[in-house]
């Protein structure tokens, strides 16, 4: 009898242990399945990006049963747009629609192929798509302005600047690689609020980066993390760390609080005529200036595009102002929708940030047709935002 009792206890213990083990296994399986679903979702996205990119390059014959991202009409229009990606009137909003929201991935893959960077750096296409997909996903689509479409727009502008005759012949493949990568990632994981907001709300990023270039430092470090996770550059020599530092130097240059620092140095070089683009350090400085120009070039676009970007950035400012009002913080400059109008914000931005920078860029390019075209748009757009001009524009057109 005692033996049977012991056997019963053992069975109950075994069953209890089995149940607990089963629960543990099920929990583990649940986590694995959730992780697998996330990976599959991302993997399928990469497959779509890859297939679309290959179709756009004409490498995959289209058959009725083949999987494709968009129908032939859309793919044809997107391919047609890519053939004109070096034109200043490139409409990034239209391109984003034609690529089903994958403008950044599609554009970067195309430009990497244009420059032969995949071959030069022996990049693995799967890893490249994985990295670019991670970057695109890490932009916040709910941000009216600082989102993946802005990153694609800056990348397209950067491409135009890299093609400037004064610069193009001097650039190395590494310069081009870093310039395009910095443009694509310069605002990754942007929260839609500015640095002063992060500081006054005691955000952990402000503490981490000691209230200095908080957002830009986060964009850079996030990019480095994704590069390492994707192992895109893992096959390159040990000096990859220097590439990461150079990428950081470019991204950190977009900090608007350092505007006068870069502008003064740029002006001094132009006055002294001592820029030597055969020097890697001077080319890097010009890449910093080019990225700064690309980041704030919206007022230099034709009116229909420029106006959309202006309204988007102001909407993002106003959202921050609403948050500050909700939490009884002092409302930041340009963030009070009741007091700060879109035209007033844009005129100030153009006058104090954009115009001085692009006037020096015009000097640097000696001047090029593109620089003259941009300045023409800039002056016209500034005039259209002026109160005198607005009084002559009907409300339905504005």
C-alpha positions as CSV (number, residue, x, y, z in Angstrom):
1,X,0.0,0.0,0.0
2,X,2.8,2.3,0.9
3,X,4.5,1.5,-2.4
4,X,1.3,2.4,-4.3
5,X,1.1,5.7,-2.5
6,X,4.7,6.5,-3.4
7,X,4.0,5.6,-7.0
8,X,0.9,7.8,-7.0
9,X,2.9,10.7,-5.6
10,X,5.6,10.2,-8.2
11,X,3.0,10.2,-11.0
12,X,1.4,13.4,-9.6
13,X,4.8,15.0,-9.3
14,X,5.6,14.0,-12.8
15,X,2.3,15.3,-14.1
16,X,2.7,18.6,-12.3
17,X,6.3,18.9,-13.5
18,X,5.1,18.0,-17.0
19,X,2.4,20.7,-16.8
20,X,4.8,23.3,-15.6
21,X,7.3,22.2,-18.3
22,X,4.5,22.4,-20.8
23,X,3.6,25.8,-19.7
24,X,7.2,26.9,-19.9
25,X,7.6,25.3,-23.3
26,X,4.3,26.9,-24.5
27,X,5.5,30.3,-23.2
28,X,8.8,29.8,-25.0
29,X,7.1,28.7,-28.2
30,X,4.8,31.7,-27.9
31,X,7.7,34.0,-27.7
32,X,9.5,32.2,-30.5
33,X,6.4,32.3,-32.7
34,X,5.9,36.0,-32.0
35,X,9.5,36.6,-32.8
36,X,9.2,34.5,-36.0
37,X,6.1,36.5,-37.0
38,X,8.0,39.7,-36.6
39,X,11.0,38.3,-38.5
40,X,8.7,36.9,-41.2
41,X,6.9,40.3,-41.5
42,X,10.3,42.0,-41.9
43,X,11.6,39.2,-44.2
44,X,8.6,39.4,-46.4
45,X,9.0,43.2,-46.6
46,X,12.6,42.6,-47.7
47,X,11.4,40.1,-50.3
48,X,9.0,42.7,-51.6
49,X,11.6,45.4,-51.6
50,X,14.1,43.1,-53.3
51,X,11.7,41.9,-55.9
52,X,10.5,45.5,-56.7
53,X,14.0,46.7,-56.9
54,X,15.0,43.9,-59.3
55,X,11.9,44.5,-61.4
56,X,12.8,48.2,-61.6
57,X,16.2,47.3,-62.8
58,X,14.7,44.9,-65.4
59,X,16.4,41.8,-63.9
60,X,13.3,39.8,-63.3
61,X,11.1,38.9,-66.3
62,X,7.5,39.6,-65.4
63,X,5.2,36.6,-65.7
64,X,1.4,36.5,-64.9
65,X,2.0,34.3,-61.8
66,X,5.0,36.2,-60.4
67,X,4.8,38.0,-57.1
68,X,5.3,41.8,-57.4
69,X,5.0,44.8,-55.2
70,X,2.8,46.9,-57.4
71,X,1.0,46.5,-60.8
72,X,2.8,47.2,-64.1
73,X,1.5,50.8,-64.4
74,X,2.9,51.8,-61.0
75,X,6.2,50.0,-61.6
76,X,6.5,51.7,-64.9
77,X,5.9,55.1,-63.5
78,X,8.3,54.5,-60.6
79,X,11.0,53.3,-63.0
80,X,10.4,56.3,-65.2
81,X,10.8,58.6,-62.1
82,X,14.1,56.9,-61.2
83,X,15.4,57.6,-64.6
84,X,15.1,61.3,-63.7
85,X,16.2,61.1,-60.0
86,X,18.9,63.6,-60.6
87,X,16.5,66.4,-61.6
88,X,15.7,69.0,-59.0
89,X,12.0,68.9,-59.7
90,X,11.8,65.3,-58.5
91,X,8.5,64.8,-56.6
92,X,9.3,62.6,-53.6
93,X,5.7,62.4,-52.5
94,X,4.6,61.0,-55.8
95,X,7.5,58.6,-55.8
96,X,6.6,57.4,-52.3
97,X,3.1,56.6,-53.5
98,X,4.3,54.8,-56.6
99,X,6.6,52.6,-54.4
100,X,3.9,51.9,-51.9
101,X,5.6,53.8,-49.1
102,X,9.1,52.3,-49.8
103,X,10.7,55.4,-51.3
104,X,13.7,55.3,-49.1
105,X,14.6,51.7,-49.6
106,X,13.9,51.8,-53.4
107,X,15.8,55.1,-53.9
108,X,18.9,54.0,-51.9
109,X,19.1,50.6,-53.7
110,X,18.9,52.5,-57.0
111,X,21.6,55.0,-56.1
112,X,23.9,52.3,-54.8
113,X,23.6,50.6,-58.1
114,X,24.1,53.9,-60.0
115,X,27.4,54.4,-58.3
116,X,28.4,50.8,-58.3
117,X,28.8,50.8,-54.5
118,X,27.4,47.3,-54.1
119,X,30.2,45.9,-56.3
120,X,32.9,48.2,-55.0
121,X,32.3,47.4,-51.3
122,X,31.2,43.8,-52.1
123,X,27.9,44.3,-50.3
124,X,25.5,41.4,-49.7
125,X,22.2,42.4,-51.2
126,X,20.2,40.5,-48.6
127,X,22.1,42.4,-45.8
128,X,21.7,45.7,-47.7
129,X,17.9,45.2,-47.9
130,X,17.7,44.2,-44.3
131,X,19.6,47.2,-43.2
132,X,17.6,49.6,-45.4
133,X,14.4,48.0,-44.3
134,X,15.3,48.5,-40.6
135,X,16.2,52.1,-41.3
136,X,12.9,52.8,-43.1
137,X,10.9,51.1,-40.3
138,X,12.7,53.1,-37.6
139,X,11.4,56.4,-39.0
140,X,8.1,57.3,-37.4
141,X,5.4,57.4,-40.1
142,X,3.1,59.4,-37.7
143,X,5.5,62.3,-37.8
144,X,4.2,64.9,-40.3
145,X,7.8,66.0,-41.2
146,X,10.6,63.9,-39.7
147,X,9.7,60.6,-41.4
148,X,11.1,58.3,-44.0
149,X,9.8,60.4,-46.9
150,X,11.9,63.4,-45.5
151,X,14.9,61.0,-45.4
152,X,14.3,60.0,-49.0
153,X,13.9,63.7,-50.0
154,X,17.2,64.6,-48.3
155,X,18.9,61.6,-50.0
156,X,17.6,62.7,-53.4
157,X,18.9,66.2,-52.8
158,X,22.2,64.9,-51.6
159,X,22.5,62.9,-54.9
160,X,22.0,66.1,-56.8
161,X,24.7,67.8,-54.8
162,X,27.1,64.9,-55.3
163,X,26.7,65.4,-59.0
164,X,27.8,69.0,-58.9
165,X,30.7,69.4,-61.4
166,X,32.9,71.1,-58.7
167,X,32.5,68.1,-56.5
168,X,31.7,65.0,-58.6
169,X,35.2,64.3,-60.1
170,X,36.9,64.5,-56.7
171,X,34.7,62.1,-54.7
172,X,35.9,58.6,-53.8
173,X,33.5,55.7,-53.5
174,X,33.8,56.0,-49.8
175,X,32.8,59.7,-49.9
176,X,29.7,58.8,-51.9
177,X,28.8,55.8,-49.7
178,X,29.1,58.0,-46.5
179,X,27.2,60.9,-48.1
180,X,24.2,58.8,-49.2
181,X,24.2,56.8,-46.0
182,X,24.2,59.9,-43.8
183,X,21.4,61.4,-45.8
184,X,19.2,58.3,-45.5
185,X,19.8,57.9,-41.8
186,X,20.3,61.5,-40.5
187,X,16.9,61.6,-38.7
188,X,16.3,57.9,-38.0
189,X,14.0,57.3,-34.9
190,X,13.2,61.0,-34.6
191,X,10.5,61.4,-31.9
192,X,8.8,64.5,-33.6
193,X,9.9,66.9,-30.9
194,X,13.1,69.0,-30.6
195,X,16.1,68.9,-28.2
196,X,14.8,71.6,-25.8
197,X,11.6,69.6,-25.3
198,X,13.7,66.4,-24.5
199,X,15.8,68.4,-22.0
200,X,12.9,70.1,-20.2
201,X,11.0,66.8,-19.9
202,X,14.2,65.1,-18.6
203,X,14.1,62.5,-21.3
204,X,16.7,59.8,-20.9
205,X,18.4,60.7,-24.2
206,X,19.0,64.2,-23.0
207,X,20.8,62.7,-19.9
208,X,22.7,60.1,-22.0
209,X,24.1,62.8,-24.4
210,X,24.5,65.5,-21.7
211,X,22.1,67.9,-23.4
212,X,24.4,68.3,-26.5
213,X,23.3,67.3,-30.0
214,X,20.9,64.9,-28.4
215,X,18.8,64.0,-31.4
216,X,21.7,63.9,-33.8
217,X,23.7,61.7,-31.5
218,X,20.8,59.3,-31.2
219,X,20.3,59.2,-35.0
220,X,24.0,58.3,-35.4
221,X,24.1,55.7,-32.6
222,X,20.9,54.1,-33.9
223,X,22.4,53.8,-37.3
224,X,25.5,52.2,-36.0
225,X,23.4,49.7,-34.1
226,X,21.5,48.7,-37.2
227,X,24.7,48.5,-39.3
228,X,26.1,46.1,-36.7
229,X,22.9,44.1,-36.4
230,X,22.5,43.7,-40.1
231,X,26.3,42.9,-40.5
232,X,26.3,44.9,-43.7
233,X,29.9,46.0,-43.3
234,X,31.1,43.0,-41.3
235,X,33.3,41.7,-44.2
236,X,35.2,44.9,-44.5
237,X,38.7,45.5,-42.8
238,X,39.0,46.5,-39.2
239,X,39.0,50.2,-40.1
240,X,35.2,50.0,-40.2
241,X,35.1,51.9,-36.9
242,X,36.6,54.9,-38.7
243,X,33.7,54.7,-41.2
244,X,31.3,54.7,-38.3
245,X,33.0,57.8,-36.9
246,X,32.9,59.6,-40.3
247,X,29.2,58.8,-40.6
248,X,28.7,60.2,-37.1
249,X,30.6,63.4,-38.1
250,X,28.2,63.9,-41.0
251,X,25.0,63.3,-39.1
252,X,26.1,65.5,-36.2
253,X,26.7,68.3,-38.6
254,X,22.9,68.6,-39.1
255,X,22.5,70.0,-35.6
256,X,20.9,73.4,-36.3
257,X,22.5,74.8,-33.2
258,X,25.9,74.4,-35.0
259,X,24.8,76.4,-38.0
260,X,26.9,79.5,-37.4
261,X,30.0,77.3,-36.7
262,X,29.8,75.6,-40.1
263,X,28.7,78.6,-42.0
264,X,31.6,80.7,-40.7
265,X,34.2,78.0,-41.5
266,X,32.6,77.6,-45.0
267,X,32.7,81.3,-45.6
268,X,36.3,81.6,-44.5
269,X,37.4,78.8,-46.8
270,X,35.6,80.5,-49.7
271,X,37.1,83.9,-48.9
272,X,40.6,82.4,-48.7
273,X,40.1,80.2,-51.7
274,X,41.9,77.4,-49.9
275,X,39.5,74.5,-50.3
276,X,41.5,71.6,-51.7
277,X,39.1,68.7,-52.6
278,X,42.0,66.4,-53.2
279,X,42.4,66.4,-49.4
280,X,40.1,63.8,-47.7
281,X,39.4,66.2,-44.8
282,X,38.3,69.0,-47.1
283,X,36.0,66.7,-49.0
284,X,34.5,65.5,-45.7
285,X,33.8,69.1,-44.7
286,X,32.1,69.8,-48.0
287,X,30.0,66.6,-47.5
288,X,29.0,68.0,-44.1
289,X,27.9,71.3,-45.8
290,X,26.1,69.4,-48.6
291,X,24.2,67.3,-46.1
292,X,23.2,70.5,-44.2
293,X,22.0,72.0,-47.5
294,X,20.0,68.8,-48.3
295,X,18.4,68.8,-44.9
296,X,17.0,72.3,-45.2
297,X,16.5,72.6,-49.0
298,X,12.7,72.5,-48.9
299,X,12.4,76.3,-49.5
300,X,14.6,75.8,-52.6
301,X,12.2,73.4,-54.2
302,X,9.4,74.5,-56.6
303,X,6.4,76.0,-54.8
304,X,4.0,73.0,-54.8
305,X,6.6,70.8,-53.1
306,X,8.0,73.5,-50.8
307,X,4.6,74.5,-49.6
308,X,3.8,70.9,-48.6
309,X,7.0,70.5,-46.6
310,X,6.4,73.9,-44.9
311,X,3.0,72.9,-43.8
312,X,4.2,69.5,-42.5
313,X,7.1,70.9,-40.4
314,X,4.8,73.5,-38.9
315,X,2.2,70.8,-38.1
316,X,4.9,69.0,-36.2
317,X,5.9,72.1,-34.4
318,X,2.3,72.7,-33.4
319,X,1.9,69.2,-32.1
320,X,4.9,69.8,-29.8
321,X,3.3,73.1,-28.7
322,X,0.0,71.2,-27.9
323,X,2.0,68.8,-25.7
324,X,3.8,71.6,-23.9
325,X,0.4,73.3,-23.3
326,X,-1.0,70.1,-22.0
327,X,1.8,69.6,-19.4
328,X,1.9,73.3,-18.5
329,X,5.4,73.9,-20.0
330,X,6.4,77.1,-21.6
331,X,5.5,76.8,-25.3
332,X,8.7,76.7,-27.5
333,X,9.3,79.2,-30.2
334,X,7.4,78.5,-33.5
335,X,5.3,75.9,-31.7
336,X,2.3,78.1,-30.7
337,X,-0.4,77.7,-33.4
338,X,-2.3,80.7,-32.1
339,X,0.7,83.0,-32.4
340,X,3.1,81.5,-34.9
341,X,1.8,81.3,-38.4
342,X,3.2,79.2,-41.2
343,X,4.3,82.2,-43.3
344,X,6.0,83.9,-40.4
345,X,7.9,80.7,-39.5
346,X,8.9,80.1,-43.1
347,X,10.1,83.7,-43.7
348,X,12.2,83.5,-40.5
349,X,13.6,80.1,-41.4
350,X,14.5,81.2,-44.9
351,X,16.0,84.5,-43.8
352,X,18.2,83.2,-40.9
353,X,19.0,79.6,-41.9
354,X,18.5,78.7,-45.5
355,X,19.4,81.9,-47.4
356,X,22.8,82.5,-45.8
357,X,23.8,78.8,-46.3
358,X,22.7,78.6,-49.9
359,X,24.3,81.9,-50.8
360,X,27.7,80.3,-49.8
361,X,26.9,77.1,-51.6
362,X,26.2,79.2,-54.7
363,X,29.7,80.7,-54.3
364,X,31.2,77.2,-53.9
365,X,29.6,75.9,-57.1
366,X,30.9,78.9,-59.0
367,X,27.8,79.0,-59.6
368,X,26.2,75.9,-61.2
369,X,22.9,75.8,-63.0
370,X,21.5,73.8,-60.1
371,X,22.5,76.4,-57.6
372,X,21.1,79.2,-59.6
373,X,17.8,77.2,-60.0
374,X,17.6,76.6,-56.3
375,X,18.2,80.3,-55.5
376,X,15.5,81.3,-57.9
377,X,13.0,79.1,-56.2
378,X,14.2,80.3,-52.8
379,X,13.6,84.0,-53.6
380,X,10.2,83.3,-55.2
381,X,9.0,81.1,-52.3
382,X,10.1,83.7,-49.8
383,X,8.2,86.3,-51.7
384,X,5.1,84.1,-51.8
385,X,5.2,83.7,-48.0
386,X,5.4,87.5,-47.5
387,X,2.2,89.2,-46.2
388,X,2.0,91.5,-49.2
389,X,2.1,88.5,-51.6
390,X,-0.4,86.5,-49.6
391,X,-3.0,89.3,-49.8
392,X,-2.9,88.9,-53.5
393,X,-3.4,85.1,-53.4
394,X,-6.9,83.6,-53.1
395,X,-7.5,81.4,-50.1
396,X,-8.3,78.4,-52.2
397,X,-4.9,78.5,-53.8
398,X,-3.0,79.0,-50.6
